[in-house]
Amino acid sequence: MNEEERQREAREALERVSRESETAGSSSLARMSRRAQDHFSARDAEGTSEGGGTDPIELWGRRIGRSLSVIGFIVLVLWLLLQLGIV
């Protein structure tokens, strides 16, 4: 085994260890948090208009609609909890 092969194997082993040692929970939690933040701020809708522009009315409409959906979800959960007698 020559020196180059040993260095390549050592680099691969170090990369594998760094991937495996990464805390899976924190990285997935951070990724989910970032996606939720992008979703509710309507960043996923930027540049979707014809010509690649961003329509401000469409952005605010999405933001308002998504906020109302969260409020509706919370109301439904509270109603369910009341019906079950938990609250």
N, C-alpha and C positions, 0 to 999 in steps of 0.2 A: 504494500500500500504506500503510495507516494504522499508527499507533503500536501499537495493540492487536494487530494481525496480526503485526507484527514481533516483539513480545514473546512471543507464543504460539509462533511458529516458533523463536525462540531457546530457549525452555524445552524444546520438543520435541527440538531438536538436542542440548541439554545432557543430557536424559534418555537419549537414544539413545546418546550417547557414554559416559555412565556405565554403561549396561547392557553395551555392547560392550567396555568396558575392564575390566570385572569379570573376574577370573581364573576361568575356567571350571573348571579343575581343583580349585582350593581350595574353591570353593563346592560343587561336586558331591561332593568328598571329605568336606567337613564335613556335608553333608546325608546322605550314606550312613552316616557314622559315627554321627550322631544317630539315624538310623532303626535301625541295628544295636543301639545302646545301648537304645533304647526297646523293641526286640523282645526282647532277652535279659533285660531287667528286667521284662518283662510289662506295660509301661505301656499296650500296645495292648489289654490285657484288662480294664483298669480300667473299672468302670461297665457291664460287659456282663451282669451278673446281672439277674434279674427285678427290676423296681423301680429299676433304675439303680445298685444297690449293688455293692460289690466283695467277692467271696468270697475271704477270705485263703487258704483251702485251694486254690482254683482258681489263684490267683496263684502260690503256691509250687509247685504241680504243674506249671504251665507253665514256671516258671523252672528247675526240676529237669529236666524233659523236654528243654528247649532246651539246657541245659548238657550233658546226656548225649548229645544229638545232635552237638554240637560235638566232644566227646571221641570218639564213634564215627567221625566223619568223619576226625579226625586219625589214629586207629588204622588206618582203611582206606587212607589216603594212605601211611602208613608201610609197611603191608603191601604195597601196590602197588610202592613204591620198592624194597623188599627183593626182590620177585619179579622186578623188572627189573634187579636187580643194581646199582642206583645207590647204595644205602647199604651 
